[in-house]
Amino acid sequence: MRGIREYILRDMIKWFRSPVSVVSMLVMPAAWLIFVGLALPVSFTGNYLDFITPGILVMTMLSSSLNGGTLLMFDKILGFLNKFLALPTPRESILFGKILFITIRGAIQATIILVIAVLIGATILSPVQYGMIYLILLLFGFLMSACATTIALYLGDHDSYAAFNTMISMPLFFTSSALMPYSVMPAWLRTIAHLNPLSYAIDAVRAAGTGTIPFLQIGLLVAMGGVVIAICMQMFRRVTV
Amino acid sequence: MNAVETNSLTRYYDSLCAVDHLTISVNNEIFALLGPNGSGKTTTVLMLTTLLRPSEGSAAICGHDVVSEGEEVRKRLSYVPQDMAVDIKLTGRENVLLFAKLYGITKPKDKTDEVLAIMDLSDRADDLIRTYSGGMRRRLELAQALVHEPDVLFLDEPTIGLDVAARKKIWEHVRMLRKNGMTIFVTTHYMDEADQFCDRVGIISHGSIAALDTPSALKAQLEKDVITVKVSGTPGPVDIPGVHVVGTEGREITFTADNGREAMPLVARALETQGVTVTSLSLREPTLDDVFLHAVGTGEEPGHFDYQQFRTMLRRRK
């Protein structure tokens, strides 16, 4: 669609020109990787770093997506959206440009986290496995950034969205399979973890790491992404006409 | 075919009627929609630029309906909202180039250079917007709006918050665009600007047009010029056609005249021939302020303020 590339480029330049936000969004996942991944004494696996890295990669995508939710909302509040909507460029390009930018940004951050993980001792995988991992991360990023953008547009102001973001991110992470396998979870947590979309992505990345192709999880992510993007487009049309 | 044509254009926000059966046509001119806050100016512009759906009535830009032919309409117009939305982390050139590419211009780089030059921004083109003044940012927005050579340019409060010099410069550019054949639709609440720079003015109040004409015709309808003379001595009656004494207060005499500027020397000469010394002469011509207040009334905001309604309205506008 015409214009998507331009919208992505605009956000990309703006992002690279604010080094503080580039670095600050990496601190949290890097801290988890180093301080938890290297230090937590666990008995269910010999290499906890290898176990937790998929969780942290997905967490990186998640926080990038949730932070990205504000982007389109701010474009709307600051008047950019109206200027873009008055262009003959297809209006949906604005939405897709934003969601793709957030996804790409998440993937760039996940790459840095992956490099750190390898540097501190994670097992190096084959190029095909990394390719699969990136596919899963991109699908998950697309799903979550569409979600975040929809909710931000619905809430309409930054304070409400920041509150929502704080409320949702930690519980989502802790109720997923990021930190421990299902087998050692208490039964109630296992049920929740099986329903958490984060788990699908994490399990898929883990499966890719062990050499199997996680068709089920990829299918689930694609299906959920399809539903969410449909809702998101509906919301976008509602706030723009 | 007129550049802008509306027919009973109406917009409700819930039960509040923001624009009330507005019928205007604008072509090849600088047209100012003048009105107090909340009178429906921005709502009108949003409907004309396809950003808001009319509740009733219709509007067309260069013959294309704003509801059914949105994309054709957007190809023909440019819209500069009042928010001053330019990316401060991009350079002037990057900001304009973005729009040139979004419009799908064939040679975006050349066009960018060209419009930056027109807006006198060439020497600062590679600086970040962060370092631009308000007037420069506004000119940059005009440059963005010009890259695809629109037929109609919508400017919502183009000079709001700018200093006198910057405002003048913006208007000079707008006049130049008008000279090259562009139709310019402006909203403003600065009377003096509408008076000085616009070809026609529509005064809007509570969503409908209260008066519409050229600034000078609007002023002429309203009232005569007022001449005030201070004299020493006791003058007799003055007999000049079209000039009438309306009051004497001490040594100050007040006349009205159809054409104050021409009547002033006549009044002075008539008084001097009577042996009276004229110590001061002053003239007050009606301004667009007077026309405005006459048309709109000192009109306070509508008596009852519904906060919920206000919120919905703001939300829809953004």
Interface residues (C-beta under 8 A of the other chain):
Chain A: R2 G3 E6 Y7 L9 R10 I13 K14 R17 S18 K76 I77 L78 G79 F80 N82 K83 F84 L85 A86 L87 P88 T89 G156 T240 V241
Chain B: L46 T49 T50 L51 L52 R53 E71 R74 K75 L77 S78 Y79 V80 P81 Q82 D83 M84 A85 D87 K89 L90 E94 L98 F99 K101 L102 Y103 G104 Q144 R315 K318
